């Protein structure tokens, strides 16, 4: 049984408003001191980048293309995000915050209020659908191998899975099991299975439910 508590506030802990973790290293983070015009410019650039992803794919998101789409100078984009990776990370950060809010404080079964196994099932389904919808962007912003498992956003997701596992199977090595479960939600694997192998998303969702049930003993009523 793991005795290491998750290093972020969980929904069951007594916290007023859990702070949503930011993915990136954008040069101008979302802070109260950020000038209103700079905040508007940043939002405008992110909206332009999101349109490019939706219309042409993540490969079309360059600093030049975003500047042209937002009708600003290229230097403005570089000042806000540093480079293309910073821009893609900031774009994912917006999606990540919404997803974190859903499983931290949203309605059950994804949010608090449902049994842990039901929340695990809902978490995986939501992750699969989110990755399927944002797959190109997630792959484009994928951290390099040494940073893959220390990426802050991934750490929050994995700790959440570990927390639910500790509630469902307290005598298991939930820290390592959380890595195992997160492996099935890896964007590169989802891309391989859906794009290269042609598997439907519904099959991946069914496999996630089966995995959760077997790990927690729900499949046999354990």
C-alpha positions as CSV (number, residue, x, y, z in Angstrom):
1,X,0.0,0.0,0.0
2,X,1.4,3.4,-0.9
3,X,1.8,5.9,1.9
4,X,2.8,8.9,-0.3
5,X,-0.1,11.4,-0.4
6,X,-0.8,13.2,-3.7
7,X,1.0,16.6,-3.7
8,X,-2.0,18.5,-4.9
9,X,-5.4,19.2,-3.3
10,X,-7.9,16.4,-4.1
11,X,-11.7,17.0,-4.3
12,X,-12.2,15.2,-1.0
13,X,-9.8,17.5,0.9
14,X,-11.2,20.6,2.6
15,X,-10.1,23.3,0.1
16,X,-12.2,26.2,-1.0
17,X,-11.2,26.6,-4.6
18,X,-8.5,24.2,-5.9
19,X,-6.0,26.1,-8.0
20,X,-5.8,24.7,-11.5
21,X,-2.3,23.9,-12.5
22,X,-0.8,25.6,-15.6
23,X,1.0,23.5,-18.1
24,X,3.4,25.9,-19.6
25,X,6.1,28.5,-19.4
26,X,4.4,31.2,-21.3
27,X,6.1,34.5,-20.9
28,X,3.0,36.2,-19.6
29,X,1.0,33.8,-17.4
30,X,-2.6,34.4,-16.3
31,X,-2.0,36.6,-13.3
32,X,-4.0,39.5,-11.8
33,X,-1.1,41.9,-12.5
34,X,-1.2,41.1,-16.2
35,X,-2.3,44.3,-18.1
36,X,-5.7,44.1,-19.5
37,X,-4.6,44.8,-23.0
38,X,-1.9,42.2,-22.8
39,X,-4.4,39.7,-21.5
40,X,-6.7,40.5,-24.4
41,X,-3.9,40.1,-26.9
42,X,-2.9,36.8,-25.4
43,X,-6.5,35.5,-25.6
44,X,-6.7,36.8,-29.2
45,X,-3.6,34.9,-30.2
46,X,-4.7,31.7,-28.5
47,X,-8.1,32.0,-30.3
48,X,-6.2,32.4,-33.6
49,X,-4.0,29.4,-32.9
50,X,-7.1,27.3,-32.0
51,X,-8.7,28.3,-35.3
52,X,-5.6,27.2,-37.2
53,X,-5.6,23.8,-35.4
54,X,-9.3,23.3,-36.1
55,X,-9.0,24.3,-39.8
56,X,-5.6,23.1,-40.9
57,X,-4.2,20.9,-38.1
58,X,-1.4,21.5,-35.5
59,X,1.3,21.4,-38.1
60,X,-0.1,24.7,-39.5
61,X,0.5,26.5,-36.1
62,X,3.6,28.5,-36.6
63,X,4.4,31.9,-35.0
64,X,4.0,33.5,-38.4
65,X,0.7,31.9,-39.2
66,X,-0.7,32.8,-35.8
67,X,0.4,36.4,-36.2
68,X,-1.3,36.6,-39.6
69,X,-4.5,35.0,-38.3
70,X,-4.6,37.4,-35.4
71,X,-3.6,40.4,-37.5
72,X,-0.6,41.3,-35.3
73,X,3.1,41.5,-35.8
74,X,5.1,38.3,-35.5
75,X,7.1,39.9,-32.7
76,X,4.0,40.1,-30.5
77,X,3.6,36.3,-30.7
78,X,7.2,35.8,-29.7
79,X,6.9,38.2,-26.8
80,X,3.8,36.4,-25.5
81,X,4.9,32.8,-25.8
82,X,8.7,32.7,-26.5
83,X,8.5,30.0,-29.3
84,X,6.2,27.6,-31.0
85,X,6.4,25.1,-28.1
86,X,5.4,27.7,-25.7
87,X,2.5,28.7,-27.9
88,X,1.3,25.1,-28.2
89,X,1.7,24.5,-24.5
90,X,-0.3,27.6,-23.7
91,X,-3.0,26.4,-26.1
92,X,-3.2,23.1,-24.3
93,X,-3.2,24.8,-21.0
94,X,-6.6,26.3,-21.6
95,X,-8.0,22.8,-22.4
96,X,-6.2,21.3,-19.4
97,X,-7.7,23.8,-17.0
98,X,-11.2,23.0,-18.1
99,X,-10.5,19.3,-17.8
100,X,-9.0,19.7,-14.3
101,X,-12.0,21.7,-13.2
102,X,-14.3,18.9,-14.4
103,X,-12.6,16.1,-12.4
104,X,-11.8,18.3,-9.4
105,X,-15.1,20.1,-8.8
106,X,-17.4,19.1,-11.6
107,X,-20.5,16.9,-11.4
108,X,-20.2,13.1,-10.8
109,X,-19.2,10.6,-12.0
110,X,-16.2,12.5,-13.3
111,X,-16.2,14.9,-10.4
112,X,-16.7,14.2,-6.7
113,X,-19.7,12.4,-5.4
114,X,-19.5,9.0,-7.1
115,X,-17.7,5.9,-5.9
116,X,-14.0,5.7,-6.9
117,X,-14.4,3.0,-9.5
118,X,-17.1,4.9,-11.2
119,X,-14.9,8.0,-11.2
120,X,-12.0,6.0,-12.6
121,X,-14.2,4.7,-15.4
122,X,-15.5,8.2,-16.2
123,X,-12.0,9.7,-16.0
124,X,-10.6,7.4,-18.6
125,X,-13.5,7.8,-20.9
126,X,-13.2,11.6,-20.7
127,X,-9.4,11.5,-21.2
128,X,-9.8,9.3,-24.3
129,X,-12.4,11.6,-25.8
130,X,-10.4,14.7,-25.0
131,X,-7.2,13.2,-26.5
132,X,-9.1,12.0,-29.6
133,X,-10.5,15.5,-30.1
134,X,-7.1,17.3,-29.5
135,X,-4.8,14.5,-30.7
136,X,-2.7,16.5,-33.2
137,X,-2.2,19.3,-30.7
138,X,-1.3,17.0,-27.9
139,X,1.2,15.1,-30.0
140,X,2.7,18.4,-31.3
141,X,3.2,19.6,-27.7
142,X,4.4,16.2,-26.3
143,X,7.3,16.7,-23.9
144,X,10.6,15.1,-24.7
145,X,11.3,11.7,-23.1
146,X,13.2,12.9,-20.0
147,X,10.3,15.3,-19.1
148,X,7.3,13.1,-20.1
149,X,6.6,11.8,-16.6
150,X,7.5,15.0,-14.7
151,X,5.3,17.2,-16.9
152,X,3.2,19.1,-14.3
153,X,-0.1,18.5,-16.1
154,X,0.5,14.8,-16.5
155,X,1.6,14.6,-12.8
156,X,-1.8,16.1,-11.7
157,X,-3.7,13.6,-13.8
158,X,-1.6,10.6,-12.5
159,X,-1.9,11.7,-8.9
160,X,-5.7,11.9,-9.4
161,X,-5.8,8.4,-10.7
162,X,-3.6,7.2,-7.8
163,X,-5.9,8.9,-5.3
164,X,-8.9,7.1,-6.7
165,X,-7.0,3.8,-6.7
166,X,-6.1,4.2,-3.0
167,X,-9.8,4.6,-2.3
168,X,-10.8,1.6,-4.4
169,X,-7.9,-0.8,-3.6
170,X,-6.1,0.6,-0.6
171,X,-3.8,-2.5,-0.2
172,X,-2.4,-2.2,-3.8
173,X,0.7,-0.4,-4.9
174,X,-1.4,2.5,-6.2
175,X,1.5,4.7,-7.3
176,X,2.8,2.2,-9.8
177,X,-0.7,1.1,-10.8
178,X,-1.5,4.7,-11.6
179,X,1.4,4.7,-14.1
180,X,0.0,1.5,-15.7
181,X,-3.4,3.0,-16.1
182,X,-2.1,6.3,-17.4
183,X,-0.1,4.3,-20.0
184,X,-3.4,3.3,-21.7
185,X,-4.3,7.0,-22.0
186,X,-1.1,8.1,-23.6
187,X,-1.7,10.3,-26.7
188,X,0.9,8.5,-28.8
189,X,-0.8,5.1,-28.1
190,X,-4.2,6.6,-28.8
191,X,-2.9,7.9,-32.2
192,X,-1.4,4.5,-33.0
193,X,-4.5,2.6,-32.2
194,X,-7.1,4.9,-33.8
195,X,-5.1,6.4,-36.7
196,X,-2.7,3.6,-37.6
197,X,-4.6,0.5,-36.5
198,X,-8.1,2.0,-37.3
199,X,-9.7,1.0,-34.0
200,X,-12.8,2.9,-33.0
201,X,-12.8,5.1,-29.9
202,X,-15.6,3.0,-28.4
203,X,-13.2,0.0,-28.3
204,X,-10.6,2.0,-26.4
205,X,-13.2,3.1,-24.0
206,X,-14.4,-0.5,-23.5
207,X,-10.8,-1.6,-22.9
208,X,-10.4,1.1,-20.3
209,X,-13.5,0.0,-18.4
210,X,-12.2,-3.6,-18.5
211,X,-8.8,-2.6,-17.2
212,X,-10.2,-0.5,-14.4
213,X,-12.6,-3.3,-13.4
214,X,-9.9,-5.9,-13.4
215,X,-7.4,-3.8,-11.4
216,X,-10.0,-2.8,-8.8
217,X,-11.7,-6.2,-8.7
218,X,-15.0,-4.7,-9.9
219,X,-15.2,-7.2,-12.7
220,X,-15.6,-10.1,-10.2
221,X,-17.5,-8.1,-7.6
222,X,-14.4,-7.9,-5.5
